[in-house]
Amino acid sequence: MPVVDALINIVLLLAVLVVLVLIHEFGHFVVARRTGVTVHEFGIGFPPRARVLHKGPETEYTLNWLPIGGFVRLEGEDGDSDDPRSFTRQPLGKRLVILLAGVIMNLLLAWLLMSVVAYNEPTMTMVLTELPTSADGSPSPAQRAGLVPGDVILAVDGQTFAWFADPTGETGTPLAYLRERAGQAVVLTVQRTGGTVEDIPVTLREAAQAATEGALGVRSPTLRVGETVQRSIVESIQLGLQRTIEACGLILVAVRDLFANLSDPQVAGPIGILGAVGAVRELPPVYFVYLVALLSANLAVINALPLPPLDGGRVAVSLIKSVAGERISLRAERLTYAVGMVLLLAFLAYITIFDVARLGGAP
């Protein structure tokens, strides 16, 4: 039922985005309250307003009809207020902390979820499908070792491969490990088609031949979920932090590559993310947790970019105003944010066009 599946994916993605944005806005909310700034409203979703959930002494907590995130409405956030508790009347340091609090909250969430994944992480095994002979007609290393289609490589040299060790998929796989050891002897831990597990020594092809025919001599192997790796809480927290930092670095590289090649952007927009949600629905829950962690890190990095109307853009404008003073008018500041929002929405629509093209199989 493709239509039902699509609706489930949409609802699930919206739920994830609402949670991630609310956590982001909660960061702004908490820090604003702690620094004495008046918070008029904490909204779930975007207006029009559906109902008031709670009315506090100075803050309304509201539910709104558009389920695409949330918002915090601060006194003087548009730069126009004489109230001493307004955002615009705060020292520069306080304003910067409030603006960056959302980014920090998303990074902390990504770290937490990455740590949860690392605590009980599935391993990656490799199912052999095709074992072609060498170009010169001689048997491949896999054939010489007696491997057959259906055999499953569980480990190499006693090393298992954590599924989320490398988000690029370029270095943390059994194939990558074998490729790096071209010309060397390795020991494969193999589950045979009959169910028995054996340690099988094999000498890999030399680097020159491995570059074209593979170090082991297998074609199109299938990666499959294996047993889980159990780590201590301390190890999980450390690994979660490392992977969060690595994910942020990859996102920054993707942003750089995006602007370097706008004619063929290799990033996913809303439809691409929707496809990822549909894919992980078929897998164990840990994959969904990992996807949410990546989305949280993504939201943090994108919001930190110095582009209006993102948090990083507001930080940049605040820094410029602190230097330029009254030479930047309130009208110019508002116009900057408005133009930035229009450009951001237009760019999102542009990325979506490529998402649709890939969905339809266009190159």
C-alpha positions, -999 to 999 in steps of 0.1 A, spaced: 0 0 0 23 28 -13 -1 56 -4 -5 44 32 33 39 35 39 74 22 14 89 46 31 71 75 65 83 64 52 119 62 36 118 97 67 102 111 90 128 95 68 157 107 68 142 142 106 140 142 110 176 129 86 190 154 105 173 182 139 185 169 127 221 164 110 221 198 142 210 215 160 237 195 135 264 206 135 251 242 172 260 243 163 296 233 135 296 258 155 283 288 185 306 283 162 336 276 143 330 309 176 324 328 191 357 315 159 377 324 145 382 290 107 383 288 93 353 268 57 360 256 50 327 239 63 292 235 45 277 205 42 241 193 37 243 155 32 275 136 2 298 135 -27 301 131 -32 293 167 -53 262 177 -55 267 214 -37 280 245 -23 250 265 -13 271 295 -11 307 304 17 316 329 24 349 345 42 362 314 44 332 290 17 315 269 22 279 258 3 274 226 -6 247 201 -8 259 165 -22 244 134 9 240 112 29 210 124 63 221 111 82 228 143 77 255 169 88 289 180 97 312 209 85 348 209 107 371 229 101 407 239 120 429 215 133 401 193 126 422 162 148 450 176 120 474 186 114 477 224 123 500 252 116 473 278 148 467 299 139 430 298 137 429 261 161 408 240 174 439 221 183 457 254 205 428 266 244 430 264 259 415 233 272 384 252 237 375 265 221 379 231 247 356 215 242 329 241 204 331 236 208 329 199 232 299 200 213 280 227 192 262 201 222 250 182 237 237 214 206 218 224 205 200 190 241 191 193 235 177 228 206 157 215 227 143 187 254 134 212 229 116 234 213 96 206 247 87 191 257 74 226 225 54 228 233 38 194 269 31 204 258 14 236 242 -15 218 253 -13 181 247 -39 154 276 -52 134 279 -54 96 283 -87 79 289 -94 42 269 -120 23 288 -133 -8 267 -134 -40 290 -137 -70 326 -149 -71 338 -144 -107 371 -157 -119 400 -134 -126 403 -116 -159 431 -140 -169 409 -170 -161 426 -180 -128 405 -185 -97 399 -155 -75 413 -154 -39 377 -162 -27 375 -192 -49 409 -205 -39 398 -202 -3 368 -224 -10 342 -197 -5 308 -201 -23 278 -178 -28 257 -176 4 287 -177 27 287 -148 52 318 -130 63 313 -122 100 348 -107 108 382 -102 93 414 -108 113 390 -112 143 377 -77 138 340 -71 135 326 -39 118 302 -17 138 274 -6 114 277 31 122 315 34 125 317 53 92 287 74 81 303 77 46 304 39 41 339 43 26 362 30 54 342 11 80 331 -19 59 346 -54 54 353 -46 18 372 -14 27 393 -33 53 402 -59 26 410 -33 0 434 -16 24 452 -49 29 457 -58 -8 485 -83 -12 484 -94 24 472 -126 41 441 -122 62 418 -146 82 381 -145 74 356 -156 100 329 -172 77 295 -186 84 291 -213 58 258 -219 40 253 -249 63 255 -228 94 289 -237 107 315 -210 114 351 -213 103 383 -192 103 396 -193 67 430 -179 58 432 -162 24 459 -142 5 444 -111 -12 452 -99 -47 480 -73 -51 470 -37 -51 472 -32 -89 448 -61 -97 427 -54 -66 419 -19 -79 400 -34 -109 389 -68 -97 387 -65 -59 411 -77 -33 390 -108 -25 374 -112 -58 337 -109 -49 311 -90 -69 282 -70 -54 282 -85 -19 251 -78 3 256 -61 36 235 -76 64 229 -68 101 249 -91 124 252 -95 162 253 -64 184 284 -49 200 279 -41 237 299 -12 251 302 4 285 284 37 292 316 56 293 328 41 260 294 49 245 294 85 256 330 90 243 321 73 209 289 93 207 307 125 211 333 115 185 306 105 160 287 137 166 318 158 158 325 136 127 288 140 115 290 178 119 323 178 99 307 158 71 277 182 70 300 212 67 319 194 38 285 187 22 275 224 25 309 234 9 304 209 -19 268 221 -24 278 257 -31 307 245 -52 284 226 -75 249 242 -75 241 227 -109 239 192 -94 235 194 -56 244 161 -39 223 167 -8 189 155 3 159 179 6 126 171 22 117 143 -2 151 127 1 148 127 39 113 113 35 128 84 16 154 78 43 126 76 69 109 50 48 140 30 44 148 29 82 112 19 90 121 -16 76 151 -19 99 156 -24 137 148 8 158 185 16 163 186 28 127 158 52 132 175 66 163 207 71 143 188 89 116 173 112 141 207 119 156 220 129 121 190 151 115 196 168 149 233 174 141 222 187 106 198 211 121 224 224 145 251 229 118 227 245 93 213 269 119 249 279 129 257 291 94 260 329 91 230 332 68 200 353 77 174 344 90 192 314 106 206 317 142 241 321 128 229 349 106 214 367 136 246 362 154 265 378 125 241 407 123 244 413 161 282 413 158 281 437 128 257 460 147 280 460 177 307 474 155 286 496 132 262 509 159 234 530 147 246 530 111 225 498 106 188 508 109 161 486 122 144 487 88 176 474 71 179 446 97 143 435 92 148 436 54 179 414 57 159 387 75 130 389 51 152 386 20 171 358 37 139 339 44 127 342 8 161 330 -5 161 301 19 127 290 9 136 293 -28 168 273 -23 148 246 -5 124 244 -34 154 242 -58 168 212 -38 134 196 -39 134 196 -77 165 174 -76 149 151 -50 120 146 -73 143 139 -103 162 113 -83 129 97 -72 119 94 -108 153 78 -117 166 108 -136 205 110 -136 
